[in-house]
Amino acid sequence: MALRWGIVSVGLISSDFTAVLRTLPRSEHQVVAVAARDLSRAKEFARKHDIPKAYGSYEELAKDPNVEVAYIGTQHPQHKAVVLLCLAAGKAVLCEKPMGVNAAEVHEMAAEARSRGLFLMEAIWTRFFPASEALRSVLAQGTLGDLRVARAEFGKDLTRLPRAVDWTQAGGGLLDIGIYCLQFISMVFSGQKPEKISATGRRHETGVDDTVSVLLQYPGGVHGSFTCSITAQLSNTALVSGTKGMAQILDPCWCPTELVVQGQHKEFPLPPGPKECNFTNAAGMSYEAKHVRDCLRKGLKESPVIPLAESELLADILEEVRKAIGVTFLQDKC
């Protein structure tokens, strides 16, 4: 039975996600509605992607009885309001990362989903790539021995994208790309809460974080570290080392197709995808979409791969890092 998707917002990420959904079997995934705050844009998006219904408000999509799950692709500051709107209407929700601008927003959304008994997941698509799944298997098997260090880097010049440097849109490196590094470290250490967080950072002239380095100390003396930047090109790789060896996810670490374990290289080709996409390896969004369908068909209220408690933890850590480097957003003053 097909999972019926409603797409909220008509930006670049929503376009890629919708295009990828249309490459999957119609017996499993169907996009039945799209909403934008401008009806003409929604209609244009619907024509492009062959979607039967277009709405000029998010409220209308939330009320559509044919929509089973809402995909939230709005800008960061709009996530909370739209997620709560869709949950109130009884929809399951897949919300783009970061789920919220700060920890309070994420805790509120998670609490609302739990109280209503509805599915909510943060769209950290990296977790569902076969390379990431293979790494989790390596860690579970103890191939690397006792873990000691996890490290990740993600940096590229994003200043050409207005939203990336826009303080009013909660731009900056941490929420946009640093979360990919942090989720990797959290995955390696099984969602544990770090005992100590240290950070240093450079602020962009617009007030958002530019380049940030973070050190996370976990129980047992193991630690993770990451650097993210929206103005400097970095290695865009991630690694974990233990007493018996090392595993490395190669560039692009946020949508990985290559894993090296103990010097052995393995590739994980992408599935067939749309011809033209806005983002690197966008065809890999299909892994995430399939996971959501599996969860809903099993009656799950949370993803076992990205549980709400981990989304809350990631938000807590990101907020503490922002405080350490002196970056605040409008939502922090609420």
C-alpha positions in Angstrom: 0.0 0.0 0.0 1.4 3.4 -1.0 2.5 5.9 1.5 0.8 9.2 0.7 3.2 12.2 1.0 2.4 15.9 1.3 5.3 18.2 0.6 5.5 21.4 2.7 7.5 24.2 1.0 8.7 24.3 -2.6 12.4 25.0 -2.2 15.4 23.1 -3.6 15.5 20.4 -1.0 11.8 19.7 -1.4 12.2 19.6 -5.2 14.9 16.9 -4.9 13.0 14.9 -2.3 9.9 14.9 -4.4 11.8 14.0 -7.6 13.3 11.1 -5.7 10.0 9.9 -4.4 8.7 9.8 -8.0 11.4 7.3 -8.9 10.1 4.8 -6.4 7.3 2.4 -7.1 3.9 4.1 -7.1 2.6 1.1 -5.1 4.9 2.2 -2.2 5.2 6.0 -2.4 2.9 8.7 -3.9 3.1 12.5 -3.6 -0.6 13.6 -3.3 -0.2 17.3 -2.3 2.2 20.2 -2.1 1.8 23.5 -0.2 3.6 26.8 -0.4 2.7 30.2 1.1 2.3 31.4 -2.5 -0.3 29.4 -4.4 1.2 30.2 -7.8 4.5 28.7 -6.7 2.7 25.6 -5.3 0.9 25.2 -8.6 4.1 25.5 -10.6 5.8 22.9 -8.4 2.8 20.6 -8.7 2.9 20.9 -12.5 6.6 20.1 -12.6 6.3 17.0 -10.4 2.8 15.9 -11.5 1.2 16.3 -8.1 -2.6 16.3 -8.0 -3.2 19.0 -5.4 -1.5 22.4 -4.7 -2.3 24.6 -1.7 -1.5 28.2 -1.0 -1.1 27.6 2.8 0.4 24.9 5.0 -2.9 24.7 7.0 -4.7 23.5 3.9 -2.3 20.7 3.4 -2.4 19.7 7.0 -6.2 19.4 6.8 -6.1 17.2 3.6 -7.3 13.8 4.7 -5.5 12.1 1.8 -2.1 13.2 3.2 -0.6 10.5 5.4 2.9 11.9 6.1 4.1 15.5 5.7 7.6 16.2 4.6 8.8 19.6 6.0 11.3 21.3 3.7 10.9 24.9 5.0 13.8 27.1 6.3 15.0 26.4 9.8 12.9 29.0 11.7 9.7 27.7 10.2 10.2 24.1 11.2 8.6 24.2 14.6 5.3 25.9 13.6 4.8 23.7 10.6 5.6 20.5 12.5 3.2 21.3 15.3 0.6 22.3 12.7 0.9 18.9 11.0 1.0 16.9 14.2 -2.2 18.7 15.4 -3.8 17.6 12.2 -2.9 14.0 13.0 -0.1 13.6 10.3 3.1 11.7 10.6 6.0 14.1 10.0 9.5 13.9 8.4 11.2 17.2 9.2 14.4 18.4 7.5 17.4 18.9 9.8 18.0 20.7 12.0 14.6 19.9 13.4 14.6 23.2 15.4 16.7 26.3 15.8 17.4 25.5 19.4 16.9 22.8 22.0 13.6 24.1 23.4 12.0 23.9 19.9 13.1 20.3 19.4 12.0 19.3 22.9 8.6 20.8 22.3 8.1 19.0 19.0 9.2 15.7 20.4 6.9 16.1 23.4 4.0 16.9 21.1 4.6 13.9 18.9 4.9 11.6 21.9 1.7 13.0 23.5 -0.3 12.5 20.3 1.2 9.1 19.6 2.3 10.3 16.1 5.5 9.5 14.1 8.1 12.3 14.0 11.6 12.0 12.6 14.4 14.4 11.9 15.5 13.9 8.3 19.2 13.1 8.9 19.4 11.2 5.6 23.1 10.3 6.1 22.1 7.6 8.6 20.3 5.5 6.0 23.0 5.3 3.3 24.3 1.7 3.0 27.8 3.0 3.8 26.6 4.3 7.2 24.7 1.1 7.8 27.9 -0.9 7.0 29.9 1.2 9.5 27.3 0.6 12.2 27.7 -3.2 11.6 31.5 -2.8 11.8 31.2 -1.1 15.1 28.6 -3.6 16.5 31.0 -6.5 15.6 33.8 -4.9 17.5 36.1 -4.9 14.4 37.9 -1.8 15.5 38.4 -2.9 19.1 37.8 -0.5 22.0 36.9 2.9 20.5 39.1 5.8 21.2 38.4 8.7 18.8 35.8 9.8 16.3 36.4 12.8 14.1 34.6 14.6 11.2 35.1 17.6 9.0 32.6 19.3 6.7 33.4 22.6 5.1 32.7 24.3 1.8 32.1 27.9 0.7 28.3 28.4 1.2 28.4 32.2 1.2 26.9 32.2 -2.2 23.7 30.9 -0.7 21.8 33.8 1.0 20.2 31.6 3.7 23.6 30.2 4.8 24.7 33.5 6.1 21.3 34.9 7.0 21.1 35.5 10.7 17.3 35.9 10.6 17.1 32.4 9.0 19.3 30.8 11.6 22.1 30.3 9.1 25.7 29.4 9.8 27.8 26.3 9.8 26.6 24.5 12.9 22.9 24.1 12.0 23.4 23.7 8.3 26.4 21.3 8.1 27.9 20.8 11.5 24.9 18.7 12.5 26.2 16.1 10.0 29.5 15.9 11.8 27.8 15.7 15.2 25.4 13.0 14.2 28.3 10.9 13.0 30.0 11.2 16.4 26.8 10.5 18.1 26.2 7.4 15.9 29.7 6.1 16.7 29.1 6.5 20.5 25.6 5.1 20.4 23.8 8.3 21.3 25.6 8.8 24.6 25.5 12.2 26.2 29.0 13.7 26.3 30.4 14.6 29.7 32.2 17.7 28.5 31.8 20.0 25.5 34.5 22.5 24.4 34.2 24.8 21.4 36.0 27.6 19.6 34.6 29.5 16.6 34.8 32.4 14.2 31.7 34.4 13.5 30.7 35.7 10.1 30.1 39.4 9.6 26.4 38.7 9.4 26.4 37.3 13.0 26.1 33.6 12.2 28.8 31.1 13.0 31.4 30.8 10.2 34.0 28.2 11.2 33.7 26.1 14.4 35.7 23.4 16.1 34.2 21.2 18.8 35.6 18.7 21.2 33.3 16.2 22.9 34.4 14.1 25.9 32.5 10.9 26.5 32.5 8.4 29.4 35.6 6.3 29.6 37.9 9.0 28.2 36.9 8.5 24.6 36.3 11.6 22.6 34.9 13.0 19.4 35.8 16.2 17.5 34.6 18.0 14.5 35.1 21.2 12.5 32.6 22.8 10.2 32.9 25.8 8.0 30.8 27.8 5.5 33.8 29.7 4.2 36.6 27.1 4.0 36.9 23.8 2.0 37.7 20.9 4.4 38.3 17.2 3.8 34.6 16.4 4.2 35.5 13.0 5.7 34.7 11.2 8.9 36.7 8.5 10.8 36.6 6.4 13.9 39.6 4.7 15.5 39.9 2.0 18.1 42.5 -0.2 19.6 42.4 -2.6 16.6 42.1 -0.2 13.7 40.3 2.6 11.9 37.3 3.1 9.6 36.8 6.1 7.4 33.9 7.5 5.5 35.1 9.4 2.5 34.0 12.6 0.9 31.1 13.4 0.7 30.7 12.2 4.3 27.1 13.6 4.6 25.8 11.4 1.7 28.5 8.7 1.7 29.1 6.0 -1.0 32.6 4.9 0.1 33.8 3.2 3.3 37.3 2.2 4.2 37.8 -0.3 7.0 41.2 -1.5 8.1 42.5 -0.3 4.7 39.9 -2.2 2.8 37.9 0.0 0.4 34.3 -0.7 -0.3 31.9 1.3 -2.6 28.1 1.5 -2.3 26.7 2.7 -5.6 23.6 5.0 -5.5 20.2 3.7 -6.6 18.8 5.0 -9.8 17.6 8.6 -9.3 16.3 11.7 -11.1 18.4 13.1 -13.9 18.8 16.5 -12.5 19.0 17.4 -8.8 20.1 20.3 -6.7 22.2 18.5 -4.1 25.0 15.9 -4.2 23.9 12.3 -4.2 20.3 13.3 -3.9 19.2 9.8 -5.1 20.1 8.7 -1.6 17.1 10.4 -0.2 15.3 7.2 -1.3 16.9 5.3 1.6 15.3 7.7 4.1 11.9 7.7 2.4 11.8 3.8 2.4 12.7 3.9 6.1 9.8 6.2 6.9 7.4 3.9 5.1 8.8 0.8 6.9 8.4 2.6 10.3 4.8 3.6 9.5 3.7 0.3 8.2 5.1 -1.3 11.3 3.1 1.1 13.5 6.3 2.7 14.9 6.0 6.2 16.5 9.8 6.9 16.2 12.6 5.8 14.0 15.0 3.3 15.7 17.8 4.8 13.7 17.1 8.4 14.6 15.0 8.3 17.7 13.6 11.5 19.1 15.8 11.3 22.2 18.9 11.5 19.9 17.4 14.5 18.0 16.9 16.2 21.3 20.5 15.4 22.4 21.9 16.8 19.1 19.9 20.0 19.6 21.2 20.3 23.2 24.8 19.9 22.1 24.5 22.3 19.2 22.9 24.9 21.5 25.7 24.5 24.1 28.3 25.0 21.3 26.5 28.1 20.1 26.5 29.6 23.6 30.3 28.8 23.9 31.1 30.8 20.8 28.6 33.6 21.4 26.1 32.9 18.6 22.4 33.4 19.4 19.3 33.6 17.2 15.9 35.4 17.6 14.3 32.1 18.8 16.7 31.9 21.7 15.2 35.0 23.3 11.7 33.6 23.3 
